[in-house]
Amino acid sequence: MPVPSSTSSLRKLHVITWGCQMNVYDSARMQDVLKPIGYRATAFPEEADMIILNTCHIRDKAAEKVFSELGRLRLIKQAREKEGQQTILAVAGCVAQAEGKEILTRAPYVDIVLGPQTYHRLPEMVARIARAGKTVIETDFPVEQKFDFLPAPTTENQLTAFLTIQEGCDKFCSFCVVPYTRGVESSRPVSSVLAEARALIKMGAGEITLLGQNVNAYHGLTEDGQPCTLADLIKSLAALPGLKRIRYTTSHPRDMSDDLVEAHKEIPALMPFIHLPVQSGSNKILLAMNRGHQAGFYMEWIEKLKRARPDVAISSDFIVGYPGETDKDFEDTMSLVKQVGFAQAYSFKYSPRPGTPAANAPGQLPEDVKDERLYQLQDLLRSQQDSFNQTLVNKVVNVYFTGKGRKDGQITGRSPYLQPVHVIGDETLIGQERPVYISQQLTNSLGGQIKELENT
C-alpha cells in the first residue's frame, strides 16, 4: 500500500469522533499530524483513503457500539478494495486502549489500533502498514509527551477552539475507566500551552476552552521549572492579544483552589460558567464511588464561587442507581440539586464498566428503579435549566458570534453560559463579541437584539 508524501497526490482522511471534548481535540490533532504526509479531511467515508474511528469508553456498551460501527466501515473498505483502492481503517481512543487485542481478534480487517497517548506516531504507523502490510497496535503509555511531537494546529477560521492542557486521572473513582485508558495525571508545560494558544488565536480563535480529565489539577512547569496552577495559566492566557474568552472543563471538586476562585473574580475573559461534577449528593454513595469528598465539601466550593462571582452558573454530572443507592441516598442527591440550582447538568443511570470495582459491587439495582430515579432527576434539572435561562430574559449579556443562523439575516453565538443566542445582524459581526438584549427564551436557545440596534 503506497504511503502519500508531501509531494505526492493528496489522500483523503475521514475521522469519526465519539465522546468528550478531549476526543474532539484529539481528532483534530490526528488530522494535523497526518497532513504532512498528504492526508486532507473529507466528510465522506466512502471516498476516504484512511478512516479513523476515535472512540469513547465512558458510556454503556461502548465496545459493542464500536464493533457495530466497524461492521459498517468494513463494507466501505471492501467496496473500495474491489475498485482497486485501499483504505486504512484505524481505531483510536479509549476503547482502543482498553480493548486493543479484542478488536484485532473480532475485527481482523482493522489495520491500526492506537491509544489516546500514541496518535503523534500515526505517520510512522502508516509507513509501517505500507512497508510490511501487517496490523499495527500501539496501546502503551510512552515515556515521551505526545504534545512534544505534535505540529501547530492548522485549521483556519476556527472561532472557538479546544486546547488540551492536562491528561489522565489519579482519582480512581470506582465506576470509571479513565485512569486505565488515559493513564496517570500529567500536565503540559506552560510554554507549550501558550504556543498552541497563540497559534489558535492567529487562525481566528477568540474563545479557547482548556481541556483535561481533571483540568483544575493542572500543574505544568514554567520555563524556570516552577509549577504553575490553572489560575496562573489562565492569567497568562488572558494577557494574549486577541483572546476574548477562556473556559475550562472538566474539573474535580478535590482540585478546586482559592486562587482559581479568585481568578473568576478578577479576570473578565474567564467565563462565569463552571462544570464541576459531583455525581451524587449522598455521602455514603460518594464514599462508595471513591470520590474523596463529601457533599458538604462540594457545597462549600459552590458558595465560595458564588460569593466571588455572583453571576456564576454551575453545571454538573450525576449518576443515579449506583450499587447500594437507597431511596434516602437518592433523596440526598435531589436535595443537593435543589440547594445549588444548576444552569445545566448531565445525568445518567449507572452502568457497569468491566474492570472497575463498581462493576462487581453488591447491591446492583434493577433497571426500572434506575429508570425512575433518572426520570425524576432529569425532570428537576430541566426545570432548573429553564428557570436559569428565563433569568436572562430582559437582560443584556455579551454574546460571542460564531456563525450564520438558520434564517436569512440571522447570526448566532454563545452567551457566557454557553447558551446559543440568535439575533438579526450583519455577518461582519461574526468573530466579535457584542452586548445583546435577550428578549425571548426559546426551546433550546435564546433570542435577542444587538444592543446598539435598540434605539434605531
Secondary structure, 3 states (H helix, E strand, C coil): CCCCCCCCCCEEEEEEECCCHHHHHHHHHHHHHHHHHCEEECCCHHHCCEEEEEECCCCCCHHHHHHHHHHHHHHHHHHHHHCCCCCEEEEEEHHHHHHHHHHHHHCCCCCEEECCCCHHHHHHHHHHHHHHCCCEEECCCCCCCHHHHCCCCCCCCCCEEEEECEECCCCCCCCCCHHHHCCCCEECCHHHHHHHHHHHHHCCCCEEEEECCCHHHCCCECCCCCECCHHHHHHHHHCCCCCCEEEEECCCHHHCCHHHHHHHHHCCCECCEEECCCECCCHHHHHHCCCCCCHHHHHHHHHHHHHHCCCCEEEEEEEECCCCCCHHHHHHHHHHHHHHCCCEEEEEECCCCCCCHHHHCCCCCCHHHHHHHHHHHHHHHHHHHHHHHHHCCCCEEEEEEEEECCCCCEEEEECCCCCEEEEECCHHHCCCEEEEEEEEECCCCEEEEEHHHCCC
